[in-house]
Amino acid sequence: MSSPTSSHAYGIGLIALIVGMSAVTVFYTSFYLPESMAKPSVADHILHPEEEFFEIKIVPGAVIEGNENYVPNDPTVLLTFTNNVRWVNDDDTAHTVTPDHRHADGYSGDFGSTGVLKPGDTYEFLFTEPQEVHYHCQPHPWMTGSISVEKSRF
């Protein structure tokens, strides 16, 4: 019976694998992660619009299906003027601002209120890109609205 012979090739291969994995880890943590997680550069006049807030009010009785007072105006907001939007719940019932489809702004992140807006609560969102968002109230799906964000001409 012959005895197995050992080879240094396995050791060299293992060392090459470890060095390669180390290089990949250094690249990933030093270059890729910081760049992929960085917020995009947004002009100061967009981050600080002329008007403090554009308000959308959830009127009293909006929860009643078919209520004539609930008319979301489907506003158009302009970057640099009215792109900081605030929803105000003036109703006696809790509501949500939930996008119809997942939507994320490059700077502000995911659109949509977290949890419910109790009576008197507000939800604010800063739009930094031209876009159109359709939304609804999760517990009251007949309450729908949309908001269009456009570049300002000036």
Steps between C-alpha positions, in 0.01 A plus 500: 500500500629840413491794736334824387734777401442850622516798273553865570251583225207470744662741744582751226143475366357557847722804555399642159133451590542679834689792338233528227213500750680763710541725196130465413398579858721811513363626167138432601522674839725788389357595162170332411306531828568869570415595141181295484372633833584865439215744452498668161610857466195727491506874438445713808202684347319166467580393856376836633200604288360854511179394672551312825226242428233425244211365710250233405220481757302187581169671577252402775270224378739389227465143627138483378499338156356739243546809720487803272740692725782253437651622178877458486599766253767286332742792527803576292794612709808668361857422598654802680157650584256249652674161501484456880153350547312452828183292543291615798236270651212729603257205510385320816629167365853371445623491138813407305684639199590178317643488146309282252835353393826513694660835433833639615652843451875498442564734793205462738458124471175304508176694458211423733407555862623247751202382695186709522449874527283551805269802509720811503812315380699596191718322246768692311697403191763693306488425127833560325432352154229551237250216542135407539382307803157342548401424858208384713394449861565140604193453725277704263604400143239728338704795626748547216714782374803577289770761499703615204846648552642707216811706441443871538554714193701766679 
